[in-house]
Amino acid sequence: TRLDRRRWTPSVVCLRTPGEMAPRLMSEGIRVDSLELDSIIDLPKAFRRWTKLLREQRPGLVVSFLYHANMLGRWVARRAGVPIHVSGVRVAER
């Protein structure tokens, strides 16, 4: 919410249904999209939808957090031609 909007146009993509942060982000003018990824069966649809979003928005950077978003984000960013993907590990499971 504190990025300089003259330089950046942030957006958020949720793998599942948008959570409790979505209304605050949207009230700050940040676009929030949902991939509605509820099961492995939805994975191809989510992959196509996120790829389409990235191709439309043409970001210079994708940042993802947590395992599933990192894995899908890396594939989608590469497929959509996003030059940089940064992922962050917040939970390390055995």
Biopython code that builds the backbone (N, CA, C, O; Angstrom):
import numpy as np
from Bio.PDB.StructureBuilder import StructureBuilder

atoms = [
    (1, "THR", "N", (0.815, -1.210, 0.000)),
    (1, "THR", "CA", (0.000, 0.000, 0.000)),
    (1, "THR", "C", (0.850, 1.261, 0.000)),
    (1, "THR", "O", (0.342, 2.350, -0.270)),
    (2, "ARG", "N", (2.138, 1.128, 0.300)),
    (2, "ARG", "CA", (2.983, 2.318, 0.402)),
    (2, "ARG", "C", (3.918, 2.501, -0.785)),
    (2, "ARG", "O", (4.794, 3.365, -0.753)),
    (3, "LEU", "N", (3.745, 1.707, -1.822)),
    (3, "LEU", "CA", (4.579, 1.898, -3.005)),
    (3, "LEU", "C", (4.211, 3.199, -3.705)),
    (3, "LEU", "O", (3.049, 3.604, -3.714)),
    (4, "ASP", "N", (5.191, 3.835, -4.279)),
    (4, "ASP", "CA", (4.984, 5.069, -5.040)),
    (4, "ASP", "C", (4.206, 4.722, -6.308)),
    (4, "ASP", "O", (4.744, 4.088, -7.215)),
    (5, "ARG", "N", (2.938, 5.137, -6.370)),
    (5, "ARG", "CA", (2.071, 4.777, -7.490)),
    (5, "ARG", "C", (2.457, 5.478, -8.785)),
    (5, "ARG", "O", (1.944, 5.134, -9.849)),
    (6, "ARG", "N", (3.351, 6.451, -8.709)),
    (6, "ARG", "CA", (3.861, 7.053, -9.943)),
    (6, "ARG", "C", (4.848, 6.112, -10.617)),
    (6, "ARG", "O", (5.081, 6.198, -11.823)),
    (7, "ARG", "N", (5.426, 5.208, -9.823)),
    (7, "ARG", "CA", (6.423, 4.269, -10.343)),
    (7, "ARG", "C", (5.923, 2.833, -10.418)),
    (7, "ARG", "O", (6.406, 2.056, -11.241)),
    (8, "TRP", "N", (4.963, 2.468, -9.571)),
    (8, "TRP", "CA", (4.536, 1.079, -9.439)),
    (8, "TRP", "C", (3.014, 0.953, -9.507)),
    (8, "TRP", "O", (2.285, 1.832, -9.049)),
    (9, "THR", "N", (2.560, -0.129, -10.075)),
    (9, "THR", "CA", (1.134, -0.469, -10.087)),
    (9, "THR", "C", (1.001, -1.876, -9.512)),
    (9, "THR", "O", (0.980, -2.855, -10.257)),
    (10, "PRO", "N", (0.912, -1.973, -8.190)),
    (10, "PRO", "CA", (0.856, -3.305, -7.584)),
    (10, "PRO", "C", (-0.482, -3.989, -7.832)),
    (10, "PRO", "O", (-1.513, -3.331, -7.970)),
    (11, "SER", "N", (-0.453, -5.302, -7.885)),
    (11, "SER", "CA", (-1.661, -6.111, -7.941)),
    (11, "SER", "C", (-1.388, -7.398, -7.177)),
    (11, "SER", "O", (-0.235, -7.784, -6.983)),
    (12, "VAL", "N", (-2.447, -8.051, -6.751)),
    (12, "VAL", "CA", (-2.335, -9.272, -5.958)),
    (12, "VAL", "C", (-3.141, -10.365, -6.644)),
    (12, "VAL", "O", (-4.264, -10.140, -7.096)),
    (13, "VAL", "N", (-2.551, -11.544, -6.711)),
    (13, "VAL", "CA", (-3.253, -12.717, -7.228)),
    (13, "VAL", "C", (-3.283, -13.747, -6.109)),
    (13, "VAL", "O", (-2.241, -14.165, -5.604)),
    (14, "CYS", "N", (-4.489, -14.151, -5.729)),
    (14, "CYS", "CA", (-4.674, -15.158, -4.682)),
    (14, "CYS", "C", (-4.884, -16.509, -5.344)),
    (14, "CYS", "O", (-5.640, -16.621, -6.309)),
    (15, "LEU", "N", (-4.221, -17.531, -4.834)),
    (15, "LEU", "CA", (-4.447, -18.863, -5.379)),
    (15, "LEU", "C", (-5.866, -19.331, -5.102)),
    (15, "LEU", "O", (-6.507, -19.953, -5.949)),
    (16, "ARG", "N", (-6.336, -19.029, -3.929)),
    (16, "ARG", "CA", (-7.687, -19.435, -3.534)),
    (16, "ARG", "C", (-8.580, -18.195, -3.474)),
    (16, "ARG", "O", (-8.268, -17.176, -4.090)),
    (17, "THR", "N", (-9.668, -18.277, -2.748)),
    (17, "THR", "CA", (-10.565, -17.146, -2.569)),
    (17, "THR", "C", (-9.823, -16.042, -1.818)),
    (17, "THR", "O", (-9.099, -16.338, -0.867)),
    (18, "PRO", "N", (-9.983, -14.777, -2.216)),
    (18, "PRO", "CA", (-9.303, -13.696, -1.508)),
    (18, "PRO", "C", (-9.642, -13.708, -0.015)),
    (18, "PRO", "O", (-10.787, -13.943, 0.371)),
    (19, "GLY", "N", (-8.646, -13.455, 0.801)),
    (19, "GLY", "CA", (-8.822, -13.495, 2.252)),
    (19, "GLY", "C", (-9.166, -12.147, 2.846)),
    (19, "GLY", "O", (-9.635, -11.241, 2.157)),
    (20, "GLU", "N", (-8.926, -12.038, 4.128)),
    (20, "GLU", "CA", (-9.344, -10.856, 4.883)),
    (20, "GLU", "C", (-8.591, -9.588, 4.497)),
    (20, "GLU", "O", (-9.066, -8.489, 4.781)),
    (21, "MET", "N", (-7.430, -9.713, 3.858)),
    (21, "MET", "CA", (-6.668, -8.534, 3.439)),
    (21, "MET", "C", (-7.217, -7.911, 2.151)),
    (21, "MET", "O", (-6.956, -6.741, 1.872)),
    (22, "ALA", "N", (-7.967, -8.675, 1.375)),
    (22, "ALA", "CA", (-8.429, -8.204, 0.065)),
    (22, "ALA", "C", (-9.206, -6.884, 0.125)),
    (22, "ALA", "O", (-8.900, -5.981, -0.655)),
    (23, "PRO", "N", (-10.191, -6.730, 1.008)),
    (23, "PRO", "CA", (-10.922, -5.458, 1.038)),
    (23, "PRO", "C", (-10.027, -4.247, 1.297)),
    (23, "PRO", "O", (-10.214, -3.191, 0.692)),
    (24, "ARG", "N", (-9.053, -4.403, 2.196)),
    (24, "ARG", "CA", (-8.142, -3.286, 2.482)),
    (24, "ARG", "C", (-7.293, -2.961, 1.255)),
    (24, "ARG", "O", (-7.122, -1.793, 0.905)),
    (25, "LEU", "N", (-6.770, -3.980, 0.613)),
    (25, "LEU", "CA", (-5.962, -3.756, -0.583)),
    (25, "LEU", "C", (-6.781, -3.063, -1.665)),
    (25, "LEU", "O", (-6.318, -2.105, -2.284)),
    (26, "MET", "N", (-7.990, -3.546, -1.890)),
    (26, "MET", "CA", (-8.848, -2.951, -2.921)),
    (26, "MET", "C", (-9.219, -1.514, -2.571)),
    (26, "MET", "O", (-9.328, -0.667, -3.457)),
    (27, "SER", "N", (-9.411, -1.236, -1.286)),
    (27, "SER", "CA", (-9.737, 0.138, -0.892)),
    (27, "SER", "C", (-8.560, 1.076, -1.133)),
    (27, "SER", "O", (-8.743, 2.290, -1.234)),
    (28, "GLU", "N", (-7.360, 0.523, -1.224)),
    (28, "GLU", "CA", (-6.159, 1.307, -1.513)),
    (28, "GLU", "C", (-5.881, 1.361, -3.019)),
    (28, "GLU", "O", (-4.847, 1.872, -3.450)),
    (29, "GLY", "N", (-6.816, 0.828, -3.812)),
    (29, "GLY", "CA", (-6.669, 0.878, -5.257)),
    (29, "GLY", "C", (-5.817, -0.237, -5.847)),
    (29, "GLY", "O", (-5.367, -0.137, -6.988)),
    (30, "ILE", "N", (-5.594, -1.290, -5.082)),
    (30, "ILE", "CA", (-4.792, -2.415, -5.550)),
    (30, "ILE", "C", (-5.721, -3.491, -6.104)),
    (30, "ILE", "O", (-6.653, -3.936, -5.434)),
    (31, "ARG", "N", (-5.451, -3.891, -7.318)),
    (31, "ARG", "CA", (-6.255, -4.933, -7.966)),
    (31, "ARG", "C", (-5.996, -6.269, -7.274)),
    (31, "ARG", "O", (-4.850, -6.625, -7.002)),
    (32, "VAL", "N", (-7.080, -7.010, -6.990)),
    (32, "VAL", "CA", (-6.988, -8.328, -6.376)),
    (32, "VAL", "C", (-7.755, -9.312, -7.253)),
    (32, "VAL", "O", (-8.948, -9.136, -7.501)),
    (33, "ASP", "N", (-7.063, -10.343, -7.717)),
    (33, "ASP", "CA", (-7.683, -11.395, -8.524)),
    (33, "ASP", "C", (-7.555, -12.715, -7.786)),
    (33, "ASP", "O", (-6.641, -12.906, -6.983)),
    (34, "SER", "N", (-8.480, -13.623, -8.065)),
    (34, "SER", "CA", (-8.468, -14.945, -7.455)),
    (34, "SER", "C", (-8.389, -16.005, -8.545)),
    (34, "SER", "O", (-9.091, -15.925, -9.553)),
    (35, "LEU", "N", (-7.527, -17.000, -8.335)),
    (35, "LEU", "CA", (-7.429, -18.117, -9.268)),
    (35, "LEU", "C", (-8.398, -19.229, -8.909)),
    (35, "LEU", "O", (-8.590, -20.158, -9.694)),
    (36, "GLU", "N", (-9.014, -19.149, -7.731)),
    (36, "GLU", "CA", (-9.993, -20.129, -7.260)),
    (36, "GLU", "C", (-9.454, -21.551, -7.362)),
    (36, "GLU", "O", (-10.138, -22.458, -7.836)),
    (37, "LEU", "N", (-8.230, -21.724, -6.915)),
    (37, "LEU", "CA", (-7.560, -23.016, -6.933)),
    (37, "LEU", "C", (-7.909, -23.757, -5.651)),
    (37, "LEU", "O", (-7.247, -23.591, -4.627)),
    (38, "ASP", "N", (-8.949, -24.573, -5.715)),
    (38, "ASP", "CA", (-9.421, -25.277, -4.532)),
    (38, "ASP", "C", (-8.938, -26.718, -4.458)),
    (38, "ASP", "O", (-8.939, -27.321, -3.385)),
    (39, "SER", "N", (-8.526, -27.273, -5.594)),
    (39, "SER", "CA", (-8.007, -28.637, -5.601)),
    (39, "SER", "C", (-7.068, -28.805, -6.790)),
    (39, "SER", "O", (-6.997, -27.936, -7.659)),
    (40, "ILE", "N", (-6.365, -29.899, -6.826)),
    (40, "ILE", "CA", (-5.427, -30.170, -7.904)),
    (40, "ILE", "C", (-6.130, -30.194, -9.259)),
    (40, "ILE", "O", (-5.510, -29.924, -10.288)),
    (41, "ILE", "N", (-7.395, -30.511, -9.261)),
    (41, "ILE", "CA", (-8.172, -30.541, -10.500)),
    (41, "ILE", "C", (-8.250, -29.157, -11.136)),
    (41, "ILE", "O", (-8.349, -29.035, -12.356)),
    (42, "ASP", "N", (-8.204, -28.116, -10.308)),
    (42, "ASP", "CA", (-8.295, -26.734, -10.786)),
    (42, "ASP", "C", (-6.958, -26.179, -11.287)),
    (42, "ASP", "O", (-6.908, -25.058, -11.794)),
    (43, "LEU", "N", (-5.883, -26.949, -11.150)),
    (43, "LEU", "CA", (-4.555, -26.443, -11.479)),
    (43, "LEU", "C", (-4.416, -25.971, -12.932)),
    (43, "LEU", "O", (-3.886, -24.882, -13.153)),
    (44, "PRO", "N", (-4.866, -26.740, -13.930)),
    (44, "PRO", "CA", (-4.732, -26.240, -15.304)),
    (44, "PRO", "C", (-5.477, -24.926, -15.543)),
    (44, "PRO", "O", (-4.965, -24.034, -16.219)),
    (45, "LYS", "N", (-6.676, -24.809, -14.993)),
    (45, "LYS", "CA", (-7.452, -23.575, -15.137)),
    (45, "LYS", "C", (-6.741, -22.400, -14.465)),
    (45, "LYS", "O", (-6.681, -21.304, -15.020)),
    (46, "ALA", "N", (-6.205, -22.638, -13.268)),
    (46, "ALA", "CA", (-5.492, -21.586, -12.541)),
    (46, "ALA", "C", (-4.244, -21.160, -13.307)),
    (46, "ALA", "O", (-3.945, -19.969, -13.393)),
    (47, "PHE", "N", (-3.520, -22.120, -13.860)),
    (47, "PHE", "CA", (-2.324, -21.829, -14.638)),
    (47, "PHE", "C", (-2.671, -20.943, -15.838)),
    (47, "PHE", "O", (-2.002, -19.941, -16.092)),
    (48, "ARG", "N", (-3.711, -21.316, -16.563)),
    (48, "ARG", "CA", (-4.130, -20.527, -17.741)),
    (48, "ARG", "C", (-4.591, -19.135, -17.333)),
    (48, "ARG", "O", (-4.255, -18.148, -17.986)),
    (49, "ARG", "N", (-5.355, -19.058, -16.261)),
    (49, "ARG", "CA", (-5.889, -17.757, -15.843)),
    (49, "ARG", "C", (-4.771, -16.808, -15.397)),
    (49, "ARG", "O", (-4.767, -15.637, -15.777)),
    (50, "TRP", "N", (-3.833, -17.301, -14.602)),
    (50, "TRP", "CA", (-2.740, -16.452, -14.126)),
    (50, "TRP", "C", (-1.844, -16.051, -15.290)),
    (50, "TRP", "O", (-1.381, -14.912, -15.355)),
    (51, "THR", "N", (-1.598, -16.977, -16.206)),
    (51, "THR", "CA", (-0.802, -16.635, -17.389)),
    (51, "THR", "C", (-1.480, -15.518, -18.172)),
    (51, "THR", "O", (-0.820, -14.572, -18.601)),
    (52, "LYS", "N", (-2.778, -15.618, -18.357)),
    (52, "LYS", "CA", (-3.534, -14.586, -19.081)),
    (52, "LYS", "C", (-3.440, -13.240, -18.357)),
    (52, "LYS", "O", (-3.221, -12.208, -18.991)),
    (53, "LEU", "N", (-3.604, -13.249, -17.035)),
    (53, "LEU", "CA", (-3.503, -12.010, -16.260)),
    (53, "LEU", "C", (-2.137, -11.356, -16.442)),
    (53, "LEU", "O", (-2.048, -10.146, -16.651)),
    (54, "LEU", "N", (-1.085, -12.148, -16.363)),
    (54, "LEU", "CA", (0.259, -11.592, -16.496)),
    (54, "LEU", "C", (0.521, -11.073, -17.905)),
    (54, "LEU", "O", (1.181, -10.049, -18.081)),
    (55, "ARG", "N", (0.013, -11.765, -18.887)),
    (55, "ARG", "CA", (0.195, -11.280, -20.261)),
    (55, "ARG", "C", (-0.556, -9.976, -20.492)),
    (55, "ARG", "O", (-0.095, -9.121, -21.247)),
    (56, "GLU", "N", (-1.703, -9.818, -19.851)),
    (56, "GLU", "CA", (-2.468, -8.571, -19.975)),
    (56, "GLU", "C", (-1.785, -7.431, -19.214)),
    (56, "GLU", "O", (-1.682, -6.317, -19.728)),
    (57, "GLN", "N", (-1.325, -7.702, -18.003)),
    (57, "GLN", "CA", (-0.754, -6.660, -17.147)),
    (57, "GLN", "C", (0.709, -6.365, -17.471)),
    (57, "GLN", "O", (1.182, -5.259, -17.209)),
    (58, "ARG", "N", (1.419, -7.314, -18.025)),
    (58, "ARG", "CA", (2.825, -7.180, -18.414)),
    (58, "ARG", "C", (3.712, -6.616, -17.296)),
    (58, "ARG", "O", (4.382, -5.602, -17.486)),
    (59, "PRO", "N", (3.712, -7.276, -16.131)),
    (59, "PRO", "CA", (4.556, -6.782, -15.043)),
    (59, "PRO", "C", (6.032, -7.049, -15.323)),
    (59, "PRO", "O", (6.381, -7.944, -16.093)),
    (60, "GLY", "N", (6.871, -6.272, -14.698)),
    (60, "GLY", "CA", (8.304, -6.494, -14.798)),
    (60, "GLY", "C", (8.809, -7.442, -13.733)),
    (60, "GLY", "O", (9.961, -7.875, -13.766)),
    (61, "LEU", "N", (7.929, -7.765, -12.775)),
    (61, "LEU", "CA", (8.340, -8.556, -11.621)),
    (61, "LEU", "C", (7.137, -9.283, -11.043)),
    (61, "LEU", "O", (6.053, -8.711, -10.929)),
    (62, "VAL", "N", (7.330, -10.541, -10.678)),
    (62, "VAL", "CA", (6.339, -11.303, -9.912)),
    (62, "VAL", "C", (7.004, -11.704, -8.605)),
    (62, "VAL", "O", (8.111, -12.242, -8.601)),
    (63, "VAL", "N", (6.329, -11.444, -7.509)),
    (63, "VAL", "CA", (6.815, -11.839, -6.184)),
    (63, "VAL", "C", (5.793, -12.815, -5.616)),
    (63, "VAL", "O", (4.595, -12.530, -5.603)),
    (64, "SER", "N", (6.263, -13.960, -5.151)),
    (64, "SER", "CA", (5.344, -14.948, -4.577)),
    (64, "SER", "C", (5.844, -15.393, -3.210)),
    (64, "SER", "O", (7.028, -15.284, -2.893)),
    (65, "PHE", "N", (4.910, -15.899, -2.412)),
    (65, "PHE", "CA", (5.215, -16.382, -1.077)),
    (65, "PHE", "C", (4.542, -17.729, -0.869)),
    (65, "PHE", "O", (3.442, -17.974, -1.363)),
    (66, "LEU", "N", (5.202, -18.574, -0.150)),
    (66, "LEU", "CA", (4.749, -19.912, 0.227)),
    (66, "LEU", "C", (4.895, -20.903, -0.935)),
    (66, "LEU", "O", (4.923, -20.520, -2.105)),
    (67, "TYR", "N", (4.983, -22.145, -0.586)),
    (67, "TYR", "CA", (5.380, -23.195, -1.517)),
    (67, "TYR", "C", (4.550, -23.252, -2.803)),
    (67, "TYR", "O", (5.110, -23.175, -3.896)),
    (68, "HIS", "N", (3.247, -23.383, -2.691)),
    (68, "HIS", "CA", (2.413, -23.566, -3.885)),
    (68, "HIS", "C", (2.429, -22.342, -4.788)),
    (68, "HIS", "O", (2.489, -22.474, -6.010)),
    (69, "ALA", "N", (2.376, -21.170, -4.207)),
    (69, "ALA", "CA", (2.447, -19.943, -5.007)),
    (69, "ALA", "C", (3.820, -19.804, -5.656)),
    (69, "ALA", "O", (3.925, -19.323, -6.785)),
    (70, "ASN", "N", (4.865, -20.217, -4.958)),
    (70, "ASN", "CA", (6.203, -20.152, -5.531)),
    (70, "ASN", "C", (6.336, -21.075, -6.733)),
    (70, "ASN", "O", (6.875, -20.681, -7.767)),
    (71, "MET", "N", (5.846, -22.302, -6.600)),
    (71, "MET", "CA", (5.942, -23.258, -7.705)),
    (71, "MET", "C", (5.113, -22.800, -8.905)),
    (71, "MET", "O", (5.620, -22.736, -10.025)),
    (72, "LEU", "N", (3.853, -22.485, -8.671)),
    (72, "LEU", "CA", (2.993, -22.055, -9.771)),
    (72, "LEU", "C", (3.463, -20.717, -10.331)),
    (72, "LEU", "O", (3.458, -20.508, -11.544)),
    (73, "GLY", "N", (3.866, -19.819, -9.447)),
    (73, "GLY", "CA", (4.333, -18.506, -9.880)),
    (73, "GLY", "C", (5.534, -18.577, -10.791)),
    (73, "GLY", "O", (5.616, -17.834, -11.769)),
    (74, "ARG", "N", (6.475, -19.466, -10.485)),
    (74, "ARG", "CA", (7.665, -19.607, -11.324)),
    (74, "ARG", "C", (7.285, -20.102, -12.723)),
    (74, "ARG", "O", (7.772, -19.572, -13.721)),
    (75, "TRP", "N", (6.428, -21.103, -12.796)),
    (75, "TRP", "CA", (6.002, -21.634, -14.101)),
    (75, "TRP", "C", (5.242, -20.585, -14.898)),
    (75, "TRP", "O", (5.498, -20.379, -16.084)),
    (76, "VAL", "N", (4.311, -19.932, -14.232)),
    (76, "VAL", "CA", (3.456, -18.951, -14.917)),
    (76, "VAL", "C", (4.273, -17.738, -15.368)),
    (76, "VAL", "O", (4.114, -17.270, -16.495)),
    (77, "ALA", "N", (5.137, -17.231, -14.500)),
    (77, "ALA", "CA", (5.948, -16.065, -14.869)),
    (77, "ALA", "C", (6.803, -16.381, -16.094)),
    (77, "ALA", "O", (6.903, -15.568, -17.012)),
    (78, "ARG", "N", (7.410, -17.547, -16.105)),
    (78, "ARG", "CA", (8.237, -17.932, -17.254)),
    (78, "ARG", "C", (7.380, -18.031, -18.520)),
    (78, "ARG", "O", (7.758, -17.526, -19.577)),
    (79, "ARG", "N", (6.240, -18.678, -18.400)),
    (79, "ARG", "CA", (5.343, -18.863, -19.548)),
    (79, "ARG", "C", (4.832, -17.522, -20.087)),
    (79, "ARG", "O", (4.698, -17.346, -21.298)),
    (80, "ALA", "N", (4.549, -16.579, -19.179)),
    (80, "ALA", "CA", (3.999, -15.274, -19.573)),
    (80, "ALA", "C", (5.082, -14.284, -20.000)),
    (80, "ALA", "O", (4.768, -13.179, -20.443)),
    (81, "GLY", "N", (6.342, -14.666, -19.873)),
    (81, "GLY", "CA", (7.424, -13.786, -20.292)),
    (81, "GLY", "C", (7.804, -12.715, -19.285)),
    (81, "GLY", "O", (8.405, -11.705, -19.652)),
    (82, "VAL", "N", (7.459, -12.923, -18.011)),
    (82, "VAL", "CA", (7.849, -11.963, -16.970)),
    (82, "VAL", "C", (9.342, -12.158, -16.704)),
    (82, "VAL", "O", (9.777, -13.277, -16.428)),
    (83, "PRO", "N", (10.129, -11.087, -16.784)),
    (83, "PRO", "CA", (11.578, -11.247, -16.703)),
    (83, "PRO", "C", (12.124, -11.641, -15.329)),
    (83, "PRO", "O", (13.174, -12.278, -15.249)),
    (84, "ILE", "N", (11.431, -11.275, -14.251)),
    (84, "ILE", "CA", (11.954, -11.546, -12.908)),
    (84, "ILE", "C", (10.865, -12.169, -12.041)),
    (84, "ILE", "O", (9.736, -11.683, -11.991)),
    (85, "HIS", "N", (11.228, -13.252, -11.359)),
    (85, "HIS", "CA", (10.334, -13.860, -10.364)),
    (85, "HIS", "C", (11.135, -14.008, -9.082)),
    (85, "HIS", "O", (12.193, -14.637, -9.065)),
    (86, "VAL", "N", (10.621, -13.426, -8.014)),
    (86, "VAL", "CA", (11.248, -13.518, -6.702)),
    (86, "VAL", "C", (10.302, -14.298, -5.812)),
    (86, "VAL", "O", (9.116, -13.977, -5.730)),
    (87, "SER", "N", (10.816, -15.319, -5.145)),
    (87, "SER", "CA", (9.958, -16.106, -4.247)),
    (87, "SER", "C", (10.518, -16.050, -2.839)),
    (87, "SER", "O", (11.727, -15.940, -2.637)),
    (88, "GLY", "N", (9.626, -16.128, -1.879)),
    (88, "GLY", "CA", (10.021, -16.081, -0.479)),
    (88, "GLY", "C", (9.504, -17.279, 0.268)),
    (88, "GLY", "O", (8.326, -17.625, 0.179)),
    (89, "VAL", "N", (10.394, -17.913, 1.010)),
    (89, "VAL", "CA", (10.002, -19.055, 1.822)),
    (89, "VAL", "C", (9.604, -18.533, 3.200)),
    (89, "VAL", "O", (10.418, -17.919, 3.889)),
    (90, "ARG", "N", (8.390, -18.767, 3.596)),
    (90, "ARG", "CA", (7.899, -18.323, 4.893)),
    (90, "ARG", "C", (7.712, -19.501, 5.844)),
    (90, "ARG", "O", (7.746, -19.337, 7.063)),
    (91, "VAL", "N", (7.515, -20.689, 5.274)),
    (91, "VAL", "CA", (7.334, -21.898, 6.065)),
    (91, "VAL", "C", (8.165, -22.979, 5.401)),
    (91, "VAL", "O", (8.053, -23.197, 4.195)),
    (92, "ALA", "N", (8.977, -23.639, 6.155)),
    (92, "ALA", "CA", (9.773, -24.753, 5.634)),
    (92, "ALA", "C", (9.247, -26.033, 6.245)),
    (92, "ALA", "O", (9.410, -26.276, 7.440)),
    (93, "GLU", "N", (8.611, -26.856, 5.412)),
    (93, "GLU", "CA", (8.061, -28.124, 5.882)),
    (93, "GLU", "C", (9.025, -29.240, 5.531)),
    (93, "GLU", "O", (9.741, -29.167, 4.533)),
    (94, "ARG", "N", (9.037, -30.257, 6.347)),
    (94, "ARG", "CA", (9.883, -31.432, 6.054)),
    (94, "ARG", "C", (9.283, -32.248, 4.936)),
    (94, "ARG", "O", (9.846, -33.271, 4.547)),
]
sb = StructureBuilder()
sb.init_structure("model")
sb.init_model(0)
sb.init_chain("A")
sb.init_seg("    ")
for serial, (resi, resn, name, xyz) in enumerate(atoms, 1):
    if name == "N":
        sb.init_residue(resn, " ", resi, " ")
    sb.init_atom(name, np.array(xyz, "f"), 0.0, 1.0, " ", f" {name:<3s}", serial, name[0])
structure = sb.get_structure()
